[in-house]
Amino acid sequence: MAGAGAAADNGPVPPLPDDEVRAGLEGLPGWARVGDEIVRDYELASFRAVIDAVARIADLAEAANHHPDLDVRYRRLRVALTTHDQGGITGKDLALAAEVDAAVG
């Protein structure tokens, strides 16, 4: 069921107004807005656990045709989401953030 919550067609989706981004982030503990991205840092038990999480995120991203920026630093993983072609945060970002949380834990 990977990618079920995110729009998989990658068609035009307008950026969300600030109040909708704030409301969406209220339901995503650990996520924060940084400019035109939403970001979350995870610290996992091992480097291997981080790499396994990246693989799960990759599967979700491919299914949704929506790809986050990922930064791996030993046991730390930073996930950043934005809809580049729309120049901001969209519902696709919030949906994929929820899926990432479920996959990473």
N, C-alpha and C positions, 0 to 999 in steps of 0.2 A: 504494500500500500504506500510505498515511498512516493513522495511528491503529491499525495492526494489533496493536501490543503493548499498548495500553491498553484497558481494559474500556470498550466503547462504550455499554453499557446504562445507565450512571450509577446503577445500583441501589445499595442499601446495602452498604457495604464498611467493616468495622470498622477503627478506627485500629490501626496496628501497634505491638507492644510495642517499647520502646527498643532492645532487642538486635537485633530484626529491622530496624529503621531503620538502626542502625549497620552491620549486615551489608550491607544494600542500598546504602548510601553507599560502602562499600569498592569496589564495582564502578562507581562514578560519580565519577571523578576531577574535582576542581574544585567539586563540590557539597558543601554543608555544611548541617548542621541549625542553624536559628535559631529557637528556641522550637518552635512547632507547624508550621513550614514547612521545606522544603528549598530552598536558594537557590544560584544560580550567577551570577557576573558574567562577561560576555564583553566583550572589547575587540576591535572589528573595524576593518578598514582605513579605513572611511569611514562617514559618516552614512547614505548610500544603502545600504551593506552591512547596517547595523543594521536599516533599514526593510525591506529584503528578507528578513532573518532573521525579523523580526516577522511578515511575511506567511506565511512557511513554518510558523512556530509556530502561527499562527492556523488554518491548514489542519489541522494535527495536532490541535489542541484541539477544533475543530469535529467532526472525525471521531471523536474519543474522547468527546465531550460532557463534557470536563473542561478547565477554563479557568484558566491561570496568571495571576498578576499580573505585568505587564511594566512596566518602568521604563526609558525611553529617555533617555540623557544624551549627546548628540552621538554619539561613536563607541562609547559604552558601553551595554550592555544588561544589565539585571538581571532574571532570571527567578526567580519565587518560586512554589512549588507547595505546596498543602495541600488537603485535602478538607474544605471549609468545613462541609458538612452533617453530617460525622462528627466534627468538632472536632479534627482532627489529621492526621497523615501516614498515608496508606494505600498499598497496592500500586499504586493508580492513579497516585499521585504519582511513585513510583520508575519505573514503566513509561514515563510521559510524559517524565520527565527523560532517560531513555535515548534516546527518540525526538528530543527537542529537541537533545541532543548530536549525534546523527547528522545532523540538519538544519542545525545552525549550524556545527558543526565545531570 
